[in-house]
Amino acid sequence: MIGALCGRALPGRRLNTITADDIRGWLGALPDAHPLTVKDHRKNANTFLDRAVREGWIPRNPCDAVLPPKIIEDDVHVISAQAAFEFFKANR
């Protein structure tokens, strides 16, 4: 994940030069940019960059300025017991 950020999205960039705008651009360009995926990638990058701050590799975490996407909860869809039985039967 952080390799994707530093290796493919920002090749040749040093960790201490990554900005919040770089993080936003990377998250916005994800091929599967569903809000849950973006939130997960941001969380992972944030965890790594927090560690980099604690280790003294970078002075501050650029993810702090990047808000996670808002997740809109959808209604839960429930299937009938018969439909569940048929589904599991077909997918043994």
PDB file with one MODEL, atoms N, CA, C and O in Angstrom:
MODEL        1
ATOM      1  N   MET A   1       0.831  -1.180   0.000  1.00  0.00           N
ATOM      2  CA  MET A   1       0.000   0.000   0.000  1.00  0.00           C
ATOM      3  C   MET A   1       0.874   1.241   0.000  1.00  0.00           C
ATOM      4  O   MET A   1       0.747   2.077  -0.895  1.00  0.00           O
ATOM      5  N   ILE A   2       1.755   1.383   0.976  1.00  0.00           N
ATOM      6  CA  ILE A   2       2.611   2.566   0.993  1.00  0.00           C
ATOM      7  C   ILE A   2       3.609   2.493  -0.159  1.00  0.00           C
ATOM      8  O   ILE A   2       4.084   3.516  -0.651  1.00  0.00           O
ATOM      9  N   GLY A   3       3.924   1.256  -0.584  1.00  0.00           N
ATOM     10  CA  GLY A   3       4.760   1.106  -1.780  1.00  0.00           C
ATOM     11  C   GLY A   3       4.048   1.631  -3.005  1.00  0.00           C
ATOM     12  O   GLY A   3       4.675   2.212  -3.891  1.00  0.00           O
ATOM     13  N   ALA A   4       2.736   1.430  -3.064  1.00  0.00           N
ATOM     14  CA  ALA A   4       1.954   1.967  -4.177  1.00  0.00           C
ATOM     15  C   ALA A   4       1.979   3.481  -4.147  1.00  0.00           C
ATOM     16  O   ALA A   4       2.058   4.127  -5.192  1.00  0.00           O
ATOM     17  N   LEU A   5       1.911   4.049  -2.956  1.00  0.00           N
ATOM     18  CA  LEU A   5       1.959   5.501  -2.834  1.00  0.00           C
ATOM     19  C   LEU A   5       3.320   6.035  -3.232  1.00  0.00           C
ATOM     20  O   LEU A   5       3.418   6.938  -4.062  1.00  0.00           O
ATOM     21  N   CYS A   6       4.362   5.487  -2.652  1.00  0.00           N
ATOM     22  CA  CYS A   6       5.711   6.012  -2.898  1.00  0.00           C
ATOM     23  C   CYS A   6       6.321   5.482  -4.186  1.00  0.00           C
ATOM     24  O   CYS A   6       7.104   6.179  -4.831  1.00  0.00           O
ATOM     25  N   GLY A   7       5.971   4.253  -4.571  1.00  0.00           N
ATOM     26  CA  GLY A   7       6.600   3.644  -5.735  1.00  0.00           C
ATOM     27  C   GLY A   7       5.942   3.963  -7.052  1.00  0.00           C
ATOM     28  O   GLY A   7       6.623   4.312  -8.016  1.00  0.00           O
ATOM     29  N   ARG A   8       4.615   3.848  -7.115  1.00  0.00           N
ATOM     30  CA  ARG A   8       3.920   4.053  -8.392  1.00  0.00           C
ATOM     31  C   ARG A   8       3.308   5.437  -8.508  1.00  0.00           C
ATOM     32  O   ARG A   8       3.431   6.077  -9.553  1.00  0.00           O
ATOM     33  N   ALA A   9       2.648   5.914  -7.454  1.00  0.00           N
ATOM     34  CA  ALA A   9       1.956   7.197  -7.535  1.00  0.00           C
ATOM     35  C   ALA A   9       2.931   8.368  -7.472  1.00  0.00           C
ATOM     36  O   ALA A   9       2.737   9.380  -8.146  1.00  0.00           O
ATOM     37  N   LEU A  10       3.966   8.231  -6.670  1.00  0.00           N
ATOM     38  CA  LEU A  10       4.942   9.314  -6.501  1.00  0.00           C
ATOM     39  C   LEU A  10       6.355   8.764  -6.666  1.00  0.00           C
ATOM     40  O   LEU A  10       7.146   8.816  -5.724  1.00  0.00           O
ATOM     41  N   PRO A  11       6.685   8.241  -7.837  1.00  0.00           N
ATOM     42  CA  PRO A  11       7.999   7.615  -8.009  1.00  0.00           C
ATOM     43  C   PRO A  11       9.134   8.620  -7.837  1.00  0.00           C
ATOM     44  O   PRO A  11       9.067   9.756  -8.306  1.00  0.00           O
ATOM     45  N   GLY A  12      10.158   8.169  -7.160  1.00  0.00           N
ATOM     46  CA  GLY A  12      11.343   9.002  -6.967  1.00  0.00           C
ATOM     47  C   GLY A  12      11.200  10.061  -5.893  1.00  0.00           C
ATOM     48  O   GLY A  12      12.128  10.839  -5.672  1.00  0.00           O
ATOM     49  N   ARG A  13      10.070  10.111  -5.226  1.00  0.00           N
ATOM     50  CA  ARG A  13       9.856  11.115  -4.180  1.00  0.00           C
ATOM     51  C   ARG A  13      10.348  10.589  -2.848  1.00  0.00           C
ATOM     52  O   ARG A  13      10.168   9.416  -2.522  1.00  0.00           O
ATOM     53  N   ARG A  14      10.966  11.462  -2.089  1.00  0.00           N
ATOM     54  CA  ARG A  14      11.378  11.111  -0.732  1.00  0.00           C
ATOM     55  C   ARG A  14      10.164  11.226   0.191  1.00  0.00           C
ATOM     56  O   ARG A  14       9.279  12.052  -0.032  1.00  0.00           O
ATOM     57  N   LEU A  15      10.135  10.403   1.212  1.00  0.00           N
ATOM     58  CA  LEU A  15       9.008  10.358   2.134  1.00  0.00           C
ATOM     59  C   LEU A  15       8.735  11.725   2.755  1.00  0.00           C
ATOM     60  O   LEU A  15       7.578  12.096   2.955  1.00  0.00           O
ATOM     61  N   ASN A  16       9.782  12.468   3.056  1.00  0.00           N
ATOM     62  CA  ASN A  16       9.589  13.763   3.721  1.00  0.00           C
ATOM     63  C   ASN A  16       9.118  14.868   2.781  1.00  0.00           C
ATOM     64  O   ASN A  16       8.922  16.001   3.218  1.00  0.00           O
ATOM     65  N   THR A  17       8.932  14.556   1.488  1.00  0.00           N
ATOM     66  CA  THR A  17       8.426  15.564   0.553  1.00  0.00           C
ATOM     67  C   THR A  17       6.962  15.338   0.189  1.00  0.00           C
ATOM     68  O   THR A  17       6.381  16.122  -0.563  1.00  0.00           O
ATOM     69  N   ILE A  18       6.365  14.274   0.716  1.00  0.00           N
ATOM     70  CA  ILE A  18       4.962  13.976   0.405  1.00  0.00           C
ATOM     71  C   ILE A  18       4.061  14.943   1.163  1.00  0.00           C
ATOM     72  O   ILE A  18       4.228  15.154   2.364  1.00  0.00           O
ATOM     73  N   THR A  19       3.104  15.527   0.447  1.00  0.00           N
ATOM     74  CA  THR A  19       2.192  16.512   1.030  1.00  0.00           C
ATOM     75  C   THR A  19       0.778  15.952   1.097  1.00  0.00           C
ATOM     76  O   THR A  19       0.481  14.891   0.548  1.00  0.00           O
ATOM     77  N   ALA A  20      -0.083  16.693   1.785  1.00  0.00           N
ATOM     78  CA  ALA A  20      -1.496  16.305   1.866  1.00  0.00           C
ATOM     79  C   ALA A  20      -2.120  16.282   0.473  1.00  0.00           C
ATOM     80  O   ALA A  20      -2.952  15.420   0.189  1.00  0.00           O
ATOM     81  N   ASP A  21      -1.736  17.203  -0.393  1.00  0.00           N
ATOM     82  CA  ASP A  21      -2.265  17.207  -1.764  1.00  0.00           C
ATOM     83  C   ASP A  21      -1.838  15.954  -2.523  1.00  0.00           C
ATOM     84  O   ASP A  21      -2.604  15.424  -3.328  1.00  0.00           O
ATOM     85  N   ASP A  22      -0.617  15.479  -2.270  1.00  0.00           N
ATOM     86  CA  ASP A  22      -0.168  14.226  -2.890  1.00  0.00           C
ATOM     87  C   ASP A  22      -1.040  13.061  -2.434  1.00  0.00           C
ATOM     88  O   ASP A  22      -1.436  12.222  -3.243  1.00  0.00           O
ATOM     89  N   ILE A  23      -1.338  13.011  -1.141  1.00  0.00           N
ATOM     90  CA  ILE A  23      -2.172  11.941  -0.586  1.00  0.00           C
ATOM     91  C   ILE A  23      -3.576  12.009  -1.197  1.00  0.00           C
ATOM     92  O   ILE A  23      -4.128  10.987  -1.605  1.00  0.00           O
ATOM     93  N   ARG A  24      -4.151  13.216  -1.259  1.00  0.00           N
ATOM     94  CA  ARG A  24      -5.485  13.375  -1.843  1.00  0.00           C
ATOM     95  C   ARG A  24      -5.497  12.919  -3.308  1.00  0.00           C
ATOM     96  O   ARG A  24      -6.421  12.231  -3.742  1.00  0.00           O
ATOM     97  N   GLY A  25      -4.471  13.305  -4.057  1.00  0.00           N
ATOM     98  CA  GLY A  25      -4.386  12.911  -5.459  1.00  0.00           C
ATOM     99  C   GLY A  25      -4.280  11.413  -5.625  1.00  0.00           C
ATOM    100  O   GLY A  25      -4.913  10.828  -6.504  1.00  0.00           O
ATOM    101  N   TRP A  26      -3.474  10.790  -4.772  1.00  0.00           N
ATOM    102  CA  TRP A  26      -3.308   9.335  -4.822  1.00  0.00           C
ATOM    103  C   TRP A  26      -4.618   8.632  -4.511  1.00  0.00           C
ATOM    104  O   TRP A  26      -5.007   7.697  -5.212  1.00  0.00           O
ATOM    105  N   LEU A  27      -5.304   9.081  -3.455  1.00  0.00           N
ATOM    106  CA  LEU A  27      -6.566   8.452  -3.083  1.00  0.00           C
ATOM    107  C   LEU A  27      -7.631   8.663  -4.161  1.00  0.00           C
ATOM    108  O   LEU A  27      -8.423   7.764  -4.443  1.00  0.00           O
ATOM    109  N   GLY A  28      -7.644   9.842  -4.754  1.00  0.00           N
ATOM    110  CA  GLY A  28      -8.621  10.132  -5.790  1.00  0.00           C
ATOM    111  C   GLY A  28      -8.390   9.362  -7.074  1.00  0.00           C
ATOM    112  O   GLY A  28      -9.320   9.169  -7.856  1.00  0.00           O
ATOM    113  N   ALA A  29      -7.164   8.920  -7.301  1.00  0.00           N
ATOM    114  CA  ALA A  29      -6.830   8.204  -8.527  1.00  0.00           C
ATOM    115  C   ALA A  29      -6.884   6.686  -8.371  1.00  0.00           C
ATOM    116  O   ALA A  29      -6.556   5.960  -9.309  1.00  0.00           O
ATOM    117  N   LEU A  30      -7.289   6.200  -7.210  1.00  0.00           N
ATOM    118  CA  LEU A  30      -7.371   4.749  -7.028  1.00  0.00           C
ATOM    119  C   LEU A  30      -8.355   4.166  -8.039  1.00  0.00           C
ATOM    120  O   LEU A  30      -9.440   4.714  -8.234  1.00  0.00           O
ATOM    121  N   PRO A  31      -7.987   3.066  -8.680  1.00  0.00           N
ATOM    122  CA  PRO A  31      -8.885   2.497  -9.685  1.00  0.00           C
ATOM    123  C   PRO A  31     -10.203   1.994  -9.102  1.00  0.00           C
ATOM    124  O   PRO A  31     -11.223   1.981  -9.791  1.00  0.00           O
ATOM    125  N   ASP A  32     -10.183   1.583  -7.843  1.00  0.00           N
ATOM    126  CA  ASP A  32     -11.405   1.095  -7.196  1.00  0.00           C
ATOM    127  C   ASP A  32     -11.803   2.077  -6.099  1.00  0.00           C
ATOM    128  O   ASP A  32     -11.897   1.708  -4.928  1.00  0.00           O
ATOM    129  N   ALA A  33     -12.035   3.326  -6.485  1.00  0.00           N
ATOM    130  CA  ALA A  33     -12.186   4.422  -5.531  1.00  0.00           C
ATOM    131  C   ALA A  33     -13.543   4.442  -4.819  1.00  0.00           C
ATOM    132  O   ALA A  33     -14.164   5.499  -4.704  1.00  0.00           O
ATOM    133  N   HIS A  34     -14.001   3.295  -4.348  1.00  0.00           N
ATOM    134  CA  HIS A  34     -15.190   3.238  -3.504  1.00  0.00           C
ATOM    135  C   HIS A  34     -14.827   3.876  -2.164  1.00  0.00           C
ATOM    136  O   HIS A  34     -13.704   3.688  -1.694  1.00  0.00           O
ATOM    137  N   PRO A  35     -15.734   4.621  -1.533  1.00  0.00           N
ATOM    138  CA  PRO A  35     -15.404   5.297  -0.278  1.00  0.00           C
ATOM    139  C   PRO A  35     -14.813   4.381   0.795  1.00  0.00           C
ATOM    140  O   PRO A  35     -13.916   4.800   1.527  1.00  0.00           O
ATOM    141  N   LEU A  36     -15.299   3.132   0.902  1.00  0.00           N
ATOM    142  CA  LEU A  36     -14.726   2.224   1.904  1.00  0.00           C
ATOM    143  C   LEU A  36     -13.279   1.882   1.578  1.00  0.00           C
ATOM    144  O   LEU A  36     -12.449   1.786   2.482  1.00  0.00           O
ATOM    145  N   THR A  37     -12.962   1.697   0.291  1.00  0.00           N
ATOM    146  CA  THR A  37     -11.592   1.396  -0.117  1.00  0.00           C
ATOM    147  C   THR A  37     -10.691   2.592   0.130  1.00  0.00           C
ATOM    148  O   THR A  37      -9.581   2.442   0.641  1.00  0.00           O
ATOM    149  N   VAL A  38     -11.163   3.777  -0.229  1.00  0.00           N
ATOM    150  CA  VAL A  38     -10.384   4.997  -0.010  1.00  0.00           C
ATOM    151  C   VAL A  38     -10.130   5.180   1.481  1.00  0.00           C
ATOM    152  O   VAL A  38      -9.017   5.511   1.890  1.00  0.00           O
ATOM    153  N   LYS A  39     -11.157   4.965   2.287  1.00  0.00           N
ATOM    154  CA  LYS A  39     -11.005   5.113   3.742  1.00  0.00           C
ATOM    155  C   LYS A  39      -9.966   4.125   4.273  1.00  0.00           C
ATOM    156  O   LYS A  39      -9.150   4.481   5.122  1.00  0.00           O
ATOM    157  N   ASP A  40      -9.994   2.900   3.780  1.00  0.00           N
ATOM    158  CA  ASP A  40      -9.039   1.889   4.227  1.00  0.00           C
ATOM    159  C   ASP A  40      -7.607   2.247   3.809  1.00  0.00           C
ATOM    160  O   ASP A  40      -6.682   2.134   4.613  1.00  0.00           O
ATOM    161  N   HIS A  41      -7.426   2.670   2.573  1.00  0.00           N
ATOM    162  CA  HIS A  41      -6.083   3.061   2.117  1.00  0.00           C
ATOM    163  C   HIS A  41      -5.566   4.274   2.892  1.00  0.00           C
ATOM    164  O   HIS A  41      -4.391   4.331   3.254  1.00  0.00           O
ATOM    165  N   ARG A  42      -6.453   5.245   3.144  1.00  0.00           N
ATOM    166  CA  ARG A  42      -6.037   6.415   3.913  1.00  0.00           C
ATOM    167  C   ARG A  42      -5.629   6.014   5.327  1.00  0.00           C
ATOM    168  O   ARG A  42      -4.636   6.508   5.862  1.00  0.00           O
ATOM    169  N   LYS A  43      -6.412   5.106   5.931  1.00  0.00           N
ATOM    170  CA  LYS A  43      -6.100   4.638   7.287  1.00  0.00           C
ATOM    171  C   LYS A  43      -4.730   3.960   7.316  1.00  0.00           C
ATOM    172  O   LYS A  43      -3.939   4.202   8.228  1.00  0.00           O
ATOM    173  N   ASN A  44      -4.446   3.111   6.324  1.00  0.00           N
ATOM    174  CA  ASN A  44      -3.166   2.419   6.285  1.00  0.00           C
ATOM    175  C   ASN A  44      -2.001   3.386   6.071  1.00  0.00           C
ATOM    176  O   ASN A  44      -0.965   3.269   6.726  1.00  0.00           O
ATOM    177  N   ALA A  45      -2.172   4.338   5.155  1.00  0.00           N
ATOM    178  CA  ALA A  45      -1.124   5.337   4.923  1.00  0.00           C
ATOM    179  C   ALA A  45      -0.921   6.173   6.182  1.00  0.00           C
ATOM    180  O   ALA A  45       0.213   6.479   6.551  1.00  0.00           O
ATOM    181  N   ASN A  46      -2.018   6.544   6.843  1.00  0.00           N
ATOM    182  CA  ASN A  46      -1.932   7.339   8.058  1.00  0.00           C
ATOM    183  C   ASN A  46      -1.172   6.599   9.157  1.00  0.00           C
ATOM    184  O   ASN A  46      -0.352   7.193   9.856  1.00  0.00           O
ATOM    185  N   THR A  47      -1.442   5.314   9.306  1.00  0.00           N
ATOM    186  CA  THR A  47      -0.744   4.510  10.311  1.00  0.00           C
ATOM    187  C   THR A  47       0.754   4.462  10.024  1.00  0.00           C
ATOM    188  O   THR A  47       1.568   4.637  10.930  1.00  0.00           O
ATOM    189  N   PHE A  48       1.116   4.225   8.766  1.00  0.00           N
ATOM    190  CA  PHE A  48       2.528   4.185   8.398  1.00  0.00           C
ATOM    191  C   PHE A  48       3.193   5.543   8.631  1.00  0.00           C
ATOM    192  O   PHE A  48       4.287   5.614   9.192  1.00  0.00           O
ATOM    193  N   LEU A  49       2.535   6.606   8.204  1.00  0.00           N
ATOM    194  CA  LEU A  49       3.133   7.934   8.339  1.00  0.00           C
ATOM    195  C   LEU A  49       3.192   8.381   9.794  1.00  0.00           C
ATOM    196  O   LEU A  49       4.100   9.123  10.166  1.00  0.00           O
ATOM    197  N   ASP A  50       2.239   7.944  10.635  1.00  0.00           N
ATOM    198  CA  ASP A  50       2.342   8.208  12.078  1.00  0.00           C
ATOM    199  C   ASP A  50       3.597   7.554  12.651  1.00  0.00           C
ATOM    200  O   ASP A  50       4.303   8.142  13.470  1.00  0.00           O
ATOM    201  N   ARG A  51       3.857   6.338  12.206  1.00  0.00           N
ATOM    202  CA  ARG A  51       5.064   5.638  12.658  1.00  0.00           C
ATOM    203  C   ARG A  51       6.324   6.369  12.188  1.00  0.00           C
ATOM    204  O   ARG A  51       7.302   6.478  12.927  1.00  0.00           O
ATOM    205  N   ALA A  52       6.285   6.868  10.949  1.00  0.00           N
ATOM    206  CA  ALA A  52       7.428   7.611  10.424  1.00  0.00           C
ATOM    207  C   ALA A  52       7.692   8.869  11.245  1.00  0.00           C
ATOM    208  O   ALA A  52       8.845   9.248  11.448  1.00  0.00           O
ATOM    209  N   VAL A  53       6.638   9.511  11.715  1.00  0.00           N
ATOM    210  CA  VAL A  53       6.800  10.689  12.580  1.00  0.00           C
ATOM    211  C   VAL A  53       7.429  10.275  13.901  1.00  0.00           C
ATOM    212  O   VAL A  53       8.368  10.918  14.369  1.00  0.00           O
ATOM    213  N   ARG A  54       6.915   9.195  14.513  1.00  0.00           N
ATOM    214  CA  ARG A  54       7.465   8.728  15.798  1.00  0.00           C
ATOM    215  C   ARG A  54       8.926   8.326  15.685  1.00  0.00           C
ATOM    216  O   ARG A  54       9.700   8.515  16.623  1.00  0.00           O
ATOM    217  N   GLU A  55       9.309   7.764  14.526  1.00  0.00           N
ATOM    218  CA  GLU A  55      10.699   7.351  14.309  1.00  0.00           C
ATOM    219  C   GLU A  55      11.607   8.529  13.957  1.00  0.00           C
ATOM    220  O   GLU A  55      12.831   8.397  13.947  1.00  0.00           O
ATOM    221  N   GLY A  56      10.997   9.688  13.668  1.00  0.00           N
ATOM    222  CA  GLY A  56      11.787  10.862  13.319  1.00  0.00           C
ATOM    223  C   GLY A  56      12.172  10.923  11.851  1.00  0.00           C
ATOM    224  O   GLY A  56      13.052  11.697  11.474  1.00  0.00           O
ATOM    225  N   TRP A  57      11.522  10.116  11.015  1.00  0.00           N
ATOM    226  CA  TRP A  57      11.842  10.114   9.587  1.00  0.00           C
ATOM    227  C   TRP A  57      11.253  11.324   8.885  1.00  0.00           C
ATOM    228  O   TRP A  57      11.830  11.839   7.928  1.00  0.00           O
ATOM    229  N   ILE A  58      10.085  11.782   9.371  1.00  0.00           N
ATOM    230  CA  ILE A  58       9.429  12.963   8.812  1.00  0.00           C
ATOM    231  C   ILE A  58       8.955  13.835   9.970  1.00  0.00           C
ATOM    232  O   ILE A  58       8.676  13.317  11.051  1.00  0.00           O
ATOM    233  N   PRO A  59       8.858  15.158   9.762  1.00  0.00           N
ATOM    234  CA  PRO A  59       8.466  16.036  10.875  1.00  0.00           C
ATOM    235  C   PRO A  59       6.975  16.000  11.205  1.00  0.00           C
ATOM    236  O   PRO A  59       6.592  16.222  12.354  1.00  0.00           O
ATOM    237  N   ARG A  60       6.122  15.718  10.199  1.00  0.00           N
ATOM    238  CA  ARG A  60       4.676  15.693  10.449  1.00  0.00           C
ATOM    239  C   ARG A  60       4.013  14.737   9.473  1.00  0.00           C
ATOM    240  O   ARG A  60       4.571  14.401   8.429  1.00  0.00           O
ATOM    241  N   ASN A  61       2.819  14.308   9.832  1.00  0.00           N
ATOM    242  CA  ASN A  61       2.064  13.362   9.015  1.00  0.00           C
ATOM    243  C   ASN A  61       1.171  14.128   8.042  1.00  0.00           C
ATOM    244  O   ASN A  61       0.258  14.828   8.479  1.00  0.00           O
ATOM    245  N   PRO A  62       1.411  14.013   6.724  1.00  0.00           N
ATOM    246  CA  PRO A  62       0.567  14.735   5.769  1.00  0.00           C
ATOM    247  C   PRO A  62      -0.869  14.222   5.726  1.00  0.00           C
ATOM    248  O   PRO A  62      -1.751  14.932   5.244  1.00  0.00           O
ATOM    249  N   CYS A  63      -1.130  13.014   6.213  1.00  0.00           N
ATOM    250  CA  CYS A  63      -2.502  12.482   6.235  1.00  0.00           C
ATOM    251  C   CYS A  63      -3.386  13.221   7.232  1.00  0.00           C
ATOM    252  O   CYS A  63      -4.611  13.170   7.125  1.00  0.00           O
ATOM    253  N   ASP A  64      -2.785  13.902   8.197  1.00  0.00           N
ATOM    254  CA  ASP A  64      -3.586  14.624   9.184  1.00  0.00           C
ATOM    255  C   ASP A  64      -4.498  15.649   8.529  1.00  0.00           C
ATOM    256  O   ASP A  64      -5.575  15.944   9.047  1.00  0.00           O
ATOM    257  N   ALA A  65      -4.075  16.193   7.393  1.00  0.00           N
ATOM    258  CA  ALA A  65      -4.867  17.215   6.704  1.00  0.00           C
ATOM    259  C   ALA A  65      -5.831  16.625   5.671  1.00  0.00           C
ATOM    260  O   ALA A  65      -6.557  17.364   5.006  1.00  0.00           O
ATOM    261  N   VAL A  66      -5.840  15.300   5.538  1.00  0.00           N
ATOM    262  CA  VAL A  66      -6.713  14.638   4.560  1.00  0.00           C
ATOM    263  C   VAL A  66      -7.854  13.958   5.309  1.00  0.00           C
ATOM    264  O   VAL A  66      -7.642  12.990   6.039  1.00  0.00           O
ATOM    265  N   LEU A  67      -9.057  14.474   5.119  1.00  0.00           N
ATOM    266  CA  LEU A  67     -10.208  13.897   5.806  1.00  0.00           C
ATOM    267  C   LEU A  67     -10.604  12.581   5.160  1.00  0.00           C
ATOM    268  O   LEU A  67     -10.589  12.464   3.934  1.00  0.00           O
ATOM    269  N   PRO A  68     -10.958  11.593   5.967  1.00  0.00           N
ATOM    270  CA  PRO A  68     -11.457  10.334   5.379  1.00  0.00           C
ATOM    271  C   PRO A  68     -12.804  10.592   4.719  1.00  0.00           C
ATOM    272  O   PRO A  68     -13.540  11.488   5.133  1.00  0.00           O
ATOM    273  N   PRO A  69     -13.129   9.805   3.688  1.00  0.00           N
ATOM    274  CA  PRO A  69     -14.410  10.023   3.022  1.00  0.00           C
ATOM    275  C   PRO A  69     -15.574   9.671   3.939  1.00  0.00           C
ATOM    276  O   PRO A  69     -15.471   8.793   4.796  1.00  0.00           O
ATOM    277  N   LYS A  70     -16.670  10.366   3.741  1.00  0.00           N
ATOM    278  CA  LYS A  70     -17.876  10.080   4.511  1.00  0.00           C
ATOM    279  C   LYS A  70     -18.522   8.835   3.923  1.00  0.00           C
ATOM    280  O   LYS A  70     -18.720   8.740   2.712  1.00  0.00           O
ATOM    281  N   ILE A  71     -18.844   7.901   4.773  1.00  0.00           N
ATOM    282  CA  ILE A  71     -19.482   6.659   4.354  1.00  0.00           C
ATOM    283  C   ILE A  71     -20.978   6.784   4.628  1.00  0.00           C
ATOM    284  O   ILE A  71     -21.397   6.992   5.766  1.00  0.00           O
ATOM    285  N   ILE A  72     -21.763   6.656   3.585  1.00  0.00           N
ATOM    286  CA  ILE A  72     -23.213   6.716   3.730  1.00  0.00           C
ATOM    287  C   ILE A  72     -23.718   5.292   3.914  1.00  0.00           C
ATOM    288  O   ILE A  72     -23.526   4.428   3.058  1.00  0.00           O
ATOM    289  N   GLU A  73     -24.361   5.072   5.038  1.00  0.00           N
ATOM    290  CA  GLU A  73     -24.880   3.745   5.353  1.00  0.00           C
ATOM    291  C   GLU A  73     -26.100   3.450   4.490  1.00  0.00           C
ATOM    292  O   GLU A  73     -27.048   4.236   4.462  1.00  0.00           O
ATOM    293  N   ASP A  74     -26.081   2.339   3.796  1.00  0.00           N
ATOM    294  CA  ASP A  74     -27.230   1.903   3.020  1.00  0.00           C
ATOM    295  C   ASP A  74     -28.123   1.042   3.899  1.00  0.00           C
ATOM    296  O   ASP A  74     -27.701   0.529   4.936  1.00  0.00           O
ATOM    297  N   ASP A  75     -29.352   0.899   3.463  1.00  0.00           N
ATOM    298  CA  ASP A  75     -30.262  -0.013   4.159  1.00  0.00           C
ATOM    299  C   ASP A  75     -29.735  -1.433   4.024  1.00  0.00           C
ATOM    300  O   ASP A  75     -29.153  -1.802   3.005  1.00  0.00           O
ATOM    301  N   VAL A  76     -29.947  -2.211   5.059  1.00  0.00           N
ATOM    302  CA  VAL A  76     -29.543  -3.610   5.044  1.00  0.00           C
ATOM    303  C   VAL A  76     -30.580  -4.399   4.242  1.00  0.00           C
ATOM    304  O   VAL A  76     -31.785  -4.254   4.447  1.00  0.00           O
ATOM    305  N   HIS A  77     -30.096  -5.221   3.341  1.00  0.00           N
ATOM    306  CA  HIS A  77     -30.987  -6.050   2.536  1.00  0.00           C
ATOM    307  C   HIS A  77     -30.950  -7.466   3.088  1.00  0.00           C
ATOM    308  O   HIS A  77     -29.882  -8.067   3.211  1.00  0.00           O
ATOM    309  N   VAL A  78     -32.112  -7.990   3.416  1.00  0.00           N
ATOM    310  CA  VAL A  78     -32.219  -9.325   3.996  1.00  0.00           C
ATOM    311  C   VAL A  78     -32.901 -10.225   2.976  1.00  0.00           C
ATOM    312  O   VAL A  78     -33.909  -9.858   2.372  1.00  0.00           O
ATOM    313  N   ILE A  79     -32.329 -11.413   2.797  1.00  0.00           N
ATOM    314  CA  ILE A  79     -32.961 -12.367   1.899  1.00  0.00           C
ATOM    315  C   ILE A  79     -33.706 -13.402   2.739  1.00  0.00           C
ATOM    316  O   ILE A  79     -33.430 -13.583   3.925  1.00  0.00           O
ATOM    317  N   SER A  80     -34.634 -14.057   2.107  1.00  0.00           N
ATOM    318  CA  SER A  80     -35.431 -15.054   2.825  1.00  0.00           C
ATOM    319  C   SER A  80     -34.581 -16.296   3.106  1.00  0.00           C
ATOM    320  O   SER A  80     -33.533 -16.503   2.494  1.00  0.00           O
ATOM    321  N   ALA A  81     -35.055 -17.111   4.040  1.00  0.00           N
ATOM    322  CA  ALA A  81     -34.356 -18.353   4.367  1.00  0.00           C
ATOM    323  C   ALA A  81     -34.291 -19.265   3.139  1.00  0.00           C
ATOM    324  O   ALA A  81     -33.273 -19.915   2.902  1.00  0.00           O
ATOM    325  N   GLN A  82     -35.362 -19.313   2.369  1.00  0.00           N
ATOM    326  CA  GLN A  82     -35.377 -20.149   1.165  1.00  0.00           C
ATOM    327  C   GLN A  82     -34.350 -19.652   0.148  1.00  0.00           C
ATOM    328  O   GLN A  82     -33.646 -20.460  -0.457  1.00  0.00           O
ATOM    329  N   ALA A  83     -34.256 -18.344  -0.047  1.00  0.00           N
ATOM    330  CA  ALA A  83     -33.281 -17.794  -0.986  1.00  0.00           C
ATOM    331  C   ALA A  83     -31.861 -18.084  -0.506  1.00  0.00           C
ATOM    332  O   ALA A  83     -30.987 -18.387  -1.319  1.00  0.00           O
ATOM    333  N   ALA A  84     -31.619 -17.996   0.798  1.00  0.00           N
ATOM    334  CA  ALA A  84     -30.305 -18.302   1.346  1.00  0.00           C
ATOM    335  C   ALA A  84     -29.975 -19.781   1.133  1.00  0.00           C
ATOM    336  O   ALA A  84     -28.851 -20.118   0.764  1.00  0.00           O
ATOM    337  N   PHE A  85     -30.938 -20.650   1.361  1.00  0.00           N
ATOM    338  CA  PHE A  85     -30.733 -22.087   1.147  1.00  0.00           C
ATOM    339  C   PHE A  85     -30.354 -22.347  -0.298  1.00  0.00           C
ATOM    340  O   PHE A  85     -29.396 -23.074  -0.561  1.00  0.00           O
ATOM    341  N   GLU A  86     -31.089 -21.767  -1.242  1.00  0.00           N
ATOM    342  CA  GLU A  86     -30.806 -21.969  -2.671  1.00  0.00           C
ATOM    343  C   GLU A  86     -29.439 -21.413  -3.035  1.00  0.00           C
ATOM    344  O   GLU A  86     -28.718 -22.018  -3.828  1.00  0.00           O
ATOM    345  N   PHE A  87     -29.077 -20.280  -2.471  1.00  0.00           N
ATOM    346  CA  PHE A  87     -27.763 -19.685  -2.747  1.00  0.00           C
ATOM    347  C   PHE A  87     -26.636 -20.608  -2.293  1.00  0.00           C
ATOM    348  O   PHE A  87     -25.717 -20.891  -3.061  1.00  0.00           O
ATOM    349  N   PHE A  88     -26.706 -21.076  -1.047  1.00  0.00           N
ATOM    350  CA  PHE A  88     -25.661 -21.926  -0.523  1.00  0.00           C
ATOM    351  C   PHE A  88     -25.631 -23.292  -1.216  1.00  0.00           C
ATOM    352  O   PHE A  88     -24.565 -23.881  -1.395  1.00  0.00           O
ATOM    353  N   LYS A  89     -26.793 -23.781  -1.596  1.00  0.00           N
ATOM    354  CA  LYS A  89     -26.879 -25.046  -2.326  1.00  0.00           C
ATOM    355  C   LYS A  89     -26.177 -24.923  -3.674  1.00  0.00           C
ATOM    356  O   LYS A  89     -25.450 -25.830  -4.080  1.00  0.00           O
ATOM    357  N   ALA A  90     -26.390 -23.810  -4.366  1.00  0.00           N
ATOM    358  CA  ALA A  90     -25.785 -23.600  -5.685  1.00  0.00           C
ATOM    359  C   ALA A  90     -24.276 -23.317  -5.593  1.00  0.00           C
ATOM    360  O   ALA A  90     -23.558 -23.483  -6.580  1.00  0.00           O
ATOM    361  N   ASN A  91     -23.801 -22.899  -4.439  1.00  0.00           N
ATOM    362  CA  ASN A  91     -22.392 -22.505  -4.308  1.00  0.00           C
ATOM    363  C   ASN A  91     -21.598 -23.408  -3.372  1.00  0.00           C
ATOM    364  O   ASN A  91     -20.700 -22.946  -2.668  1.00  0.00           O
ATOM    365  N   ARG A  92     -21.927 -24.687  -3.365  1.00  0.00           N
ATOM    366  CA  ARG A  92     -21.198 -25.645  -2.523  1.00  0.00           C
ATOM    367  C   ARG A  92     -19.809 -25.849  -3.019  1.00  0.00           C
ATOM    368  O   ARG A  92     -19.051 -26.621  -2.432  1.00  0.00           O
TER     369      ARG A  92
ENDMDL
END
